[in-house]
């Protein structure tokens, strides 16, 4: 019997008066969602809330269906995109809103991940922290093809420019992939409010020193605030026993 422990926390950080992040943890540990909204106070909040609600509702509704897991996960994320577009039409003042999304799904034998934007999924295995998702940002793409150096990417003025997010008419395909999870692994879903302030090496150290998912989540939030807390911070920890 697989035992899965988990904890999620979100914090507005030190400089923002509004938290535009949202997350959702299925009570039975079947799926996990982190969304980081953008587009003004009301817009960002609304976009990330629509995304988490739409994804949750779709996964719940089709959990027992005969559809494949990758199909229902992609449909869920694209339905979130459509929900945001519809809200933009109803509320023109939110027409610039959008959100990232990263989702982990445990259904059947093969866990899956899906993501849009620059919220990340990490896996800690055997003391090694690995970034599983690839940021959908201009900088990540430029780094991959060698147009910029790794050191430049940390401070580049375009590092937050997304080439894919939810809330755009041209978002019609979602990156869905199998996720290798073994007993003893720990997963981290997070918004960039964490990764902008805390280096991967420091994240790994916090994992290694934490005794519970709650302690790790709390310490990650505090580390991001100690680093400046310039953005909203959201973390979801999943431990596979």
C-alpha positions as CSV (number, residue, x, y, z in Angstrom):
1,X,0.0,0.0,0.0
2,X,1.5,3.3,-1.1
3,X,1.5,6.0,1.7
4,X,1.7,9.6,0.5
5,X,2.2,12.5,2.8
6,X,1.7,16.1,1.7
7,X,1.5,19.7,2.8
8,X,0.9,23.0,1.0
9,X,1.5,26.6,2.1
10,X,1.2,30.0,0.4
11,X,2.3,33.4,1.6
12,X,2.0,36.9,0.0
13,X,5.7,37.6,0.7
14,X,7.0,40.8,2.0
15,X,6.3,43.3,-0.8
16,X,2.9,42.3,-2.2
17,X,-0.4,43.2,-0.5
18,X,-2.3,40.6,-2.5
19,X,-1.6,37.0,-3.0
20,X,-2.2,36.0,-6.6
21,X,-1.0,32.4,-6.1
22,X,-3.4,29.5,-5.5
23,X,-2.9,25.8,-4.8
24,X,-5.1,22.8,-4.4
25,X,-4.3,19.4,-2.7
26,X,-6.7,16.6,-3.3
27,X,-7.6,15.2,0.2
28,X,-6.8,11.7,-0.9
29,X,-3.5,12.6,-2.5
30,X,-4.6,11.9,-6.0
31,X,-3.5,15.2,-7.5
32,X,-1.8,18.4,-6.7
33,X,-2.0,21.9,-8.3
34,X,0.0,25.1,-8.0
35,X,-1.0,28.3,-10.0
36,X,0.7,31.7,-10.1
37,X,-1.6,34.4,-11.4
38,X,-0.6,37.6,-13.2
39,X,-2.3,40.7,-14.6
40,X,-3.1,43.0,-11.8
41,X,-4.4,42.4,-8.3
42,X,-7.9,41.2,-9.1
43,X,-6.9,39.6,-12.4
44,X,-4.1,37.5,-11.1
45,X,-6.0,36.2,-8.1
46,X,-9.0,35.4,-10.3
47,X,-7.0,33.6,-13.0
48,X,-5.1,31.3,-10.6
49,X,-8.4,30.6,-8.7
50,X,-10.2,29.7,-11.9
51,X,-7.4,27.5,-13.0
52,X,-7.2,25.5,-9.8
53,X,-11.0,25.1,-9.6
54,X,-11.4,24.1,-13.2
55,X,-8.6,21.6,-13.1
56,X,-9.9,20.1,-9.8
57,X,-13.5,19.9,-11.1
58,X,-12.5,18.2,-14.3
59,X,-10.2,15.6,-12.7
60,X,-12.9,14.8,-10.1
61,X,-15.6,14.5,-12.8
62,X,-13.6,12.2,-15.1
63,X,-11.6,10.2,-12.5
64,X,-13.7,7.1,-13.0
65,X,-14.0,7.5,-16.7
66,X,-12.4,5.2,-19.3
67,X,-10.4,8.1,-20.7
68,X,-6.6,7.9,-20.4
69,X,-4.9,9.9,-17.6
70,X,-2.9,12.0,-20.0
71,X,-6.2,12.9,-21.9
72,X,-8.1,14.0,-18.8
73,X,-5.1,15.9,-17.5
74,X,-4.6,17.8,-20.7
75,X,-8.4,18.5,-21.0
76,X,-8.4,19.8,-17.4
77,X,-5.7,22.3,-18.0
78,X,-7.1,23.4,-21.4
79,X,-10.5,23.8,-19.7
80,X,-8.9,26.1,-17.2
81,X,-7.5,28.1,-20.1
82,X,-11.0,28.4,-21.6
83,X,-12.5,29.4,-18.2
84,X,-10.1,32.2,-17.9
85,X,-10.7,33.4,-21.5
86,X,-14.5,33.4,-20.8
87,X,-14.0,35.4,-17.6
88,X,-11.9,37.9,-19.6
89,X,-14.8,38.4,-22.0
90,X,-17.2,38.9,-19.1
91,X,-14.9,41.3,-17.2
92,X,-12.9,43.4,-19.7
93,X,-10.9,45.0,-16.8
94,X,-9.3,41.5,-16.3
95,X,-8.5,41.0,-20.0
96,X,-4.7,40.9,-19.3
97,X,-5.0,38.3,-16.6
98,X,-3.3,34.9,-16.9
99,X,-1.7,32.2,-14.8
100,X,0.9,29.5,-14.7
101,X,-0.1,25.9,-13.6
102,X,1.8,22.9,-12.6
103,X,-0.1,19.7,-11.8
104,X,1.0,16.2,-10.6
105,X,-1.5,13.4,-11.1
106,X,-1.5,9.9,-9.5
107,X,-4.0,7.9,-11.4
108,X,-3.5,4.3,-12.4
109,X,0.0,2.9,-12.5
110,X,1.8,5.8,-14.1
111,X,2.0,9.2,-12.4
112,X,1.8,12.2,-14.7
113,X,2.8,15.9,-14.7
114,X,1.5,18.8,-16.7
115,X,2.6,22.4,-16.7
116,X,2.2,25.7,-18.4
117,X,4.5,28.7,-17.5
118,X,7.3,28.9,-15.0
119,X,5.9,27.4,-11.8
120,X,8.1,24.4,-11.3
121,X,8.1,20.7,-10.3
122,X,11.2,19.3,-8.5
123,X,12.0,15.8,-7.3
124,X,14.4,15.0,-4.5
125,X,15.8,11.5,-4.8
126,X,18.8,10.0,-2.9
127,X,19.9,13.5,-1.7
128,X,19.8,15.0,-5.2
129,X,17.3,17.7,-6.1
130,X,16.3,17.8,-9.8
131,X,14.1,20.3,-11.6
132,X,11.7,18.1,-13.6
133,X,9.8,20.8,-15.5
134,X,11.3,23.3,-18.0
135,X,10.3,26.9,-17.6
136,X,8.2,28.3,-20.5
137,X,10.1,31.5,-20.4
138,X,12.1,33.5,-23.0
139,X,15.2,33.1,-20.8
140,X,14.9,29.3,-20.4
141,X,14.6,29.0,-24.2
142,X,17.5,31.3,-24.9
143,X,19.6,29.4,-22.3
144,X,18.7,26.1,-24.0
145,X,19.9,27.2,-27.4
146,X,23.0,28.9,-26.0
147,X,22.0,32.5,-26.7
148,X,22.7,33.5,-23.1
149,X,24.9,32.1,-20.3
150,X,23.6,30.5,-17.1
151,X,24.8,33.5,-15.0
152,X,23.0,35.9,-17.3
153,X,19.7,34.0,-16.8
154,X,19.5,34.9,-13.1
155,X,19.3,38.6,-13.6
156,X,18.2,38.9,-17.2
157,X,15.4,41.6,-17.6
158,X,13.3,39.2,-19.7
159,X,13.5,36.3,-17.2
160,X,9.8,36.6,-16.3
161,X,8.6,36.8,-19.9
162,X,6.4,33.7,-20.6
163,X,5.9,32.3,-24.0
164,X,3.1,30.1,-22.7
165,X,0.5,30.6,-19.9
166,X,-3.2,30.0,-19.3
167,X,-5.5,32.8,-20.3
168,X,-4.3,33.1,-23.9
169,X,-6.1,32.1,-27.1
170,X,-3.0,30.5,-28.6
171,X,-2.6,28.1,-25.6
172,X,-4.0,25.0,-27.3
173,X,-1.5,22.4,-26.3
174,X,-0.2,21.5,-22.9
175,X,3.0,19.7,-21.9
176,X,2.0,16.4,-20.4
177,X,4.7,13.8,-19.4
178,X,5.1,10.7,-17.4
179,X,6.6,11.3,-13.9
180,X,9.0,8.8,-12.4
181,X,8.2,8.5,-8.7
182,X,9.7,5.9,-6.4
183,X,9.3,5.2,-2.7
184,X,11.4,7.6,-0.8
185,X,11.1,10.4,-3.4
186,X,9.9,13.8,-2.4
187,X,8.2,16.3,-4.8
188,X,8.1,20.0,-4.7
189,X,5.5,22.1,-6.7
190,X,6.2,25.8,-6.4
191,X,5.6,29.2,-7.8
192,X,8.6,31.4,-8.8
193,X,8.3,33.4,-5.6
194,X,10.3,30.6,-4.1
195,X,12.9,30.0,-6.8
196,X,13.6,33.6,-7.4
197,X,14.8,34.0,-3.8
198,X,16.2,30.5,-2.9
199,X,18.8,28.7,-4.9
200,X,18.3,25.0,-5.8
201,X,21.2,24.1,-3.5
202,X,19.5,25.8,-0.5
203,X,16.1,24.1,-1.4
204,X,17.9,20.8,-1.3
205,X,19.4,21.5,2.1
206,X,16.0,22.5,3.5
207,X,14.6,19.2,2.4
208,X,17.4,17.3,3.9
209,X,17.1,19.0,7.3
210,X,13.3,18.8,7.5
211,X,11.6,16.0,9.3
212,X,8.1,16.5,8.0
213,X,6.3,17.9,4.9
214,X,5.0,20.7,7.1
215,X,8.4,21.6,8.4
216,X,9.9,21.6,4.9
217,X,7.1,23.8,3.5
218,X,7.3,26.2,6.4
219,X,11.1,26.5,6.1
220,X,11.0,27.0,2.3
221,X,8.5,29.9,2.8
222,X,10.7,31.5,5.5
223,X,13.8,31.1,3.3
224,X,12.1,32.9,0.4
225,X,11.1,35.7,2.8
226,X,14.6,35.9,4.2
227,X,15.8,36.2,0.7
228,X,13.7,39.3,0.0
229,X,10.1,37.9,-0.3
230,X,9.6,40.1,-3.4
231,X,6.8,37.9,-4.8
232,X,4.0,35.6,-3.6
233,X,5.4,32.2,-2.5
234,X,3.6,28.9,-2.8
235,X,5.0,25.4,-2.1
236,X,3.4,22.0,-2.1
237,X,5.4,19.1,-0.7
238,X,4.6,15.5,-1.6
239,X,6.5,12.6,0.0
240,X,6.2,9.1,-1.3
241,X,6.8,6.5,1.4
